[in-house]
Each structure stands twice: as C-alpha cells, then as structure tokens.
C-alpha cells in the first residue's frame, strides 16, 4: 500500500496465464535437475549403493513390524 491507500500489488502482478506457465516451467526444470542428478548418483556410486542393500533389507524388518502392528493396540476398557 502506498501513502494514499492504493494497493499497488495488483498493478505489478503478472497475468495469471504467465504465472501458470512459469510455474510449470520451474517445476519441470527442478524435476529434470533431480532426475539427471539421481541418474549420475546411481551410476557413479553403484558400489556404495549395492553395499548398503543387505543393511537396508535388515532395516526393513523393524520398520515393517512397526507399521504392520499399528492396529493391535489393546485397551482395557473394551470388556474382554
């Protein structure tokens, strides 16, 4: 707001169609960057990733146990 009480935000804002196009372009640029970075990370560090797989399989067990037993909470007030 300026000194006279006028709202200048609407005057300086880009049209909605320009903002939507720019938003999709930025989203596509970030997605492309992460996909290319992920590809090079996997191809260049394959030995490290494959070395971690046995530990990842062992870590899945307790995590799976926590999520699988989510509905097994016992309550003392149900009369059983």
Secondary structure, DSSP 8 states (H G I E B T S, - for coil): --TTS---HHHHS--HHHHHHHHHHHHHHHHHHHHHHHHHHHHHTHHHHHHHHHHHHHHHHHHHHHHHTTT----TTS--
